[in-house]
Amino acid sequence: MADIDMELDVVGIKTRPEIIAGIVAIEKKAFPKHESMANDILKEATTSGNTFLVVTKSDCVVGYVSFSRNSVVGHIRKLAVALSSRRQGIGRYLMQQAILRMKSAMSISLHVGVERENAFALYKSLGFQIQHLRKDYYRVGRDAYFMELESEAFQ
Ligand SMILES: CC(C)(COP(=O)(O)OP(=O)(O)OC[C@H]1O[C@@H](n2cnc3c(N)ncnc32)[C@H](O)[C@@H]1OP(=O)(O)O)[C@@H](O)C(=O)NCCC(=O)NCCS
């Protein structure tokens, strides 16, 4: 991601309301209501152990990733890129930044809906491997893969 207009920031209590609104707008388009954290972005960002990164382009939100970690493992909680900014390397960049910040973990995990082929392709290309299929993970009829990236792949 070599666009000089792009900026990466950590979301927190000082983040401007326009940035939060930009994240909410993407979240609402990318995820159905029952999977949405649109009403709780600041809570997500400020919960102990969580980190929330946002990429802006000319001050407009184009993508974000949320992850949590403890001393042993990391977990990707959310990733999304605005429709108009996809296929420009932003999703990969956000994942790389998240992985970099969890580099002392023994492994990094995530769930991905089985129908989310683009996200699945991204995670596979970063080295994440399917560990299990979790039936009805999001709701009845909405299964997820539980994927993991072992530390040898990123340390
Ligand atoms: C998944 C998502 C974050 C990818 O963001 P992005 O910025 O478009 O991704 P990138 O441009 O960095 O692409 C990275 C890789 O993802 C895969 N990928 C992304 N979009 C793809 C598409 N439309 N078709 C096939 N592969 C795709 C490719 O492997 C790609 O690598 P390549 O460009 O070298 O082929 C984006 O599609 C999105 O927000 N989707 C909706 C929300 C979502 O599914 N989030 C994940 C929930 S677990």
PDBQT file of the ligand as one rigid body, heavy atoms in Angstrom, charges set to zero:
ROOT
HETATM    1  C1  LIG A 201     -12.018  -9.252   2.594  1.00  0.00    +0.000 C 
HETATM    2  C2  LIG A 201     -11.698  -7.794   2.348  1.00  0.00    +0.000 C 
HETATM    3  C3  LIG A 201     -11.342  -7.118   3.664  1.00  0.00    +0.000 C 
HETATM    4  C4  LIG A 201     -10.463  -7.718   1.416  1.00  0.00    +0.000 C 
HETATM    5  O1  LIG A 201     -10.052  -6.370   1.326  1.00  0.00    +0.000 OA
HETATM    6  P1  LIG A 201      -9.280  -5.806   0.040  1.00  0.00    +0.000 P 
HETATM    7  O2  LIG A 201      -8.667  -4.518   0.412  1.00  0.00    +0.000 OA
HETATM    8  O3  LIG A 201     -10.182  -5.813  -1.140  1.00  0.00    +0.000 OA
HETATM    9  O4  LIG A 201      -8.165  -6.935  -0.158  1.00  0.00    +0.000 OA
HETATM   10  P2  LIG A 201      -6.758  -6.771  -0.909  1.00  0.00    +0.000 P 
HETATM   11  O5  LIG A 201      -6.875  -5.843  -2.067  1.00  0.00    +0.000 OA
HETATM   12  O6  LIG A 201      -5.713  -6.445   0.106  1.00  0.00    +0.000 OA
HETATM   13  O7  LIG A 201      -6.545  -8.240  -1.460  1.00  0.00    +0.000 OA
HETATM   14  C5  LIG A 201      -5.811  -9.172  -0.720  1.00  0.00    +0.000 C 
HETATM   15  C6  LIG A 201      -6.087 -10.563  -1.225  1.00  0.00    +0.000 C 
HETATM   16  O8  LIG A 201      -7.425 -10.947  -0.888  1.00  0.00    +0.000 OA
HETATM   17  C7  LIG A 201      -7.941 -11.799  -1.913  1.00  0.00    +0.000 C 
HETATM   18  N1  LIG A 201      -9.087 -11.121  -2.544  1.00  0.00    +0.000 N 
HETATM   19  C8  LIG A 201      -9.590  -9.914  -2.165  1.00  0.00    +0.000 A 
HETATM   20  N2  LIG A 201     -10.649  -9.610  -2.962  1.00  0.00    +0.000 NA
HETATM   21  C9  LIG A 201     -10.805 -10.637  -3.825  1.00  0.00    +0.000 A 
HETATM   22  C10 LIG A 201     -11.728 -10.902  -4.879  1.00  0.00    +0.000 A 
HETATM   23  N3  LIG A 201     -12.699 -10.034  -5.186  1.00  0.00    +0.000 N 
HETATM   24  N4  LIG A 201     -11.600 -12.068  -5.552  1.00  0.00    +0.000 NA
HETATM   25  C11 LIG A 201     -10.619 -12.943  -5.243  1.00  0.00    +0.000 A 
HETATM   26  N5  LIG A 201      -9.692 -12.745  -4.259  1.00  0.00    +0.000 NA
HETATM   27  C12 LIG A 201      -9.799 -11.598  -3.560  1.00  0.00    +0.000 A 
HETATM   28  C13 LIG A 201      -6.803 -12.028  -2.888  1.00  0.00    +0.000 C 
HETATM   29  O9  LIG A 201      -6.056 -13.128  -2.412  1.00  0.00    +0.000 OA
HETATM   30  C14 LIG A 201      -6.008 -10.751  -2.707  1.00  0.00    +0.000 C 
HETATM   31  O10 LIG A 201      -4.671 -10.879  -3.077  1.00  0.00    +0.000 OA
HETATM   32  P3  LIG A 201      -4.219 -10.481  -4.586  1.00  0.00    +0.000 P 
HETATM   33  O11 LIG A 201      -4.733  -9.097  -4.833  1.00  0.00    +0.000 OA
HETATM   34  O12 LIG A 201      -2.735 -10.560  -4.509  1.00  0.00    +0.000 OA
HETATM   35  O13 LIG A 201      -4.868 -11.502  -5.482  1.00  0.00    +0.000 OA
HETATM   36  C15 LIG A 201     -12.876  -7.058   1.654  1.00  0.00    +0.000 C 
HETATM   37  O14 LIG A 201     -13.272  -7.804   0.516  1.00  0.00    +0.000 OA
HETATM   38  C16 LIG A 201     -14.083  -6.847   2.560  1.00  0.00    +0.000 C 
HETATM   39  O15 LIG A 201     -14.164  -5.865   3.310  1.00  0.00    +0.000 OA
HETATM   40  N6  LIG A 201     -15.058  -7.765   2.479  1.00  0.00    +0.000 N 
HETATM   41  C17 LIG A 201     -16.297  -7.666   3.297  1.00  0.00    +0.000 C 
HETATM   42  C18 LIG A 201     -16.040  -7.878   4.773  1.00  0.00    +0.000 C 
HETATM   43  C19 LIG A 201     -15.402  -9.224   5.049  1.00  0.00    +0.000 C 
HETATM   44  O16 LIG A 201     -15.683 -10.230   4.419  1.00  0.00    +0.000 OA
HETATM   45  N7  LIG A 201     -14.532  -9.206   6.068  1.00  0.00    +0.000 N 
HETATM   46  C20 LIG A 201     -13.886 -10.393   6.550  1.00  0.00    +0.000 C 
HETATM   47  C21 LIG A 201     -14.750 -11.009   7.590  1.00  0.00    +0.000 C 
HETATM   48  S1  LIG A 201     -13.976 -12.412   8.299  1.00  0.00    +0.000 SA
ENDROOT
TORSDOF 0
